């Protein structure tokens, strides 16, 4: 412990580190638990500290009474037990090359001191096989040592069915531990208002108070936290403690790799039931629709879920509010079409709607851009710098792949080519179908299935392609994945409608030696003797020559007997049907993906209750706890039932692009 602490002391002033060193050592002494013994207890299912009597919570919604076991926790880790203790860890399984696996857990490419952990292994040896029981015990012991050295408070309690252990990590919001981590990591914090009391006037700045923006709002400066100037900074929030703890652990251990290896079955930030209840009442209520309460809802989301998720909800709120104008316009157009507007006036109305949507889209984006800049200014969020670098857990620092970007982009291009070919095939098949056939009524569903299927397949392929580049940081990985997904998914969603609207005339054109022959090919049962002179003039205007052939475009009036009356074309009806089907299916799919994770979580909870009721339950309460309830929710990470920020933003962007580009076809 002394050598480890002295190793850290090299970069800090002796005065600051002396306080921190005393804190860390006293933290180890306060917990009269042998670290090695505690790692075995996590496997064998021995009981942790009892703790005080926990109050009962009744959260809003379809939630049963829960024991409030959050306490002062910051992060939760779930350790599976050995099979002999009711868990899923196979103690007889042999781990091949355990030293290499352990290096993936504890070695950090940005922290050379993390290699110190490898010297403390008790059972893991280089080049030797090891039983899973000993491997997990050694990994868990070293992890608990890191927690102890870092001054993090650790508590343990079993799950309801006794097959897992919940380990809570607590980082107090006050004290030298969080201050040391914030300074060490260069964490950015807002200044207090009182910090401006001695700032003299300078130019347009009046002095002695924070500067104000054009809206009259005070804008507090952000700076990297320092222990010497801690009195000038605002107090740490719980979300700050969560970030700092995750950033700190990332320098010494990879929780993601521990989860991949089965050492832990999951980890998540510790929730706050009071803030969750406040957020529920602020957002999920009728009063939450009011503009003033919408802003309160966004602030409650930021306090509970952080800046990035709050920005997403801010974007969603702006889009939903802006769509009200289009909804009113669409409702008015729908009523007018069925009361006063004829076919020709209706087409003119659709053109006017298209012009309005173009102006609306430009204004909406500019307004949101301005609002975003203002919010970023007040929240102190910057996108140009990354003071705390989070490494990509899949990054291999020993491998360099400088030319893989070309092959990744080539893979995206090949996928687009294959998708375009598939869409052309579906549209050609749809165009050739008889309107009286059964398949014709399902053709729009098939096209939408191809669109959603193309998006789903690309969601699985894109991460595999991006991983080939071996990107170093999580931010670089996310940006590359976002760009790759966005470019292809936006194309996949809009290409079928673009092809139908603009390319069908050329792809599905009919050609022949005479106009009558071409018309017979375009319309079933065409009889030139029954065509009026006005309709014949329209037919001649539609026809064009290609070499020595006479051709008709792929989109023609639906009724050859009434071509002189303006009634659109065959492509209009198909395109409108495809768009309507797309939106109804999109709504159904989104609702399904919102409800299914909730149902699956409830199923897992019921399984635990039945397991407890059917077996010989140990002593203690069988009431479900709040932390265990949260553990059954799906994580908010990529390719999870719980959703993720990349795909959530993309779904909104895709729907927005379809509305702006094609909404005027079916207002």
Buried (B, 14 or more C-beta within 10 A) or exposed (E): EEEBBEEBBEEBEEEBBEBBBEBBBEBBEEBEBEBBEBBBBBBBBBBBEEEEEBEEBEBEEEEEEBBBBBBBBBBBBBBBBBBEBBBEBEBEBEBEEBBEBBBBBBBBEBBEBBEBBBEBBEBBEEEEEBBBBBBBBBBBBBBBBBBBBBBBBBBBBBBBBBBBBBBBBBBBBEEBBBBBBBBBBEBBBBBBEEBBEEBEEEEEBEEEEBBEEEEEEEBBEBBBBBBEEBEBBBEBBBBBBBBBBBBBBBBBBBBBBBBBBBBBBBBBBBBBBEBBBBBBBBBEEEEBEEEEBBEBBBBBBBBBBBBEBBBBBBBBBBBEBBBEBBEEBBEEBEEBBEEEBEEEEBBEBBEBBBEBBEEBBEEBBEEBEEBBEBBBEBBBBEEEEEEBBBBBBBBEEEEEEEEBBEEBBEBBEEBBEEBBEBBBEBBEEBBEBEEEEEEBEEBBBEBBBBBBEBBEBBBEBBBEBBBEBBBBBBBBBBBBBBBBBBBBBBBBBBBBBEBBBEBBBEEBBBBBEEBBBBBBEBBEEBEEEEBEEEBBEBBEEBBEEEEEBBBBBBBBBBEBBBBBBBBBBBBBEBBBBBBEBBBEBBEEEEEEBEEEBBEBBEEEBEEBBEBBEEEEBEEEEEEBBBBBBBBBBBBBEBEEEEBBBBBBBBBBBBBBBBBBBBBBBBB
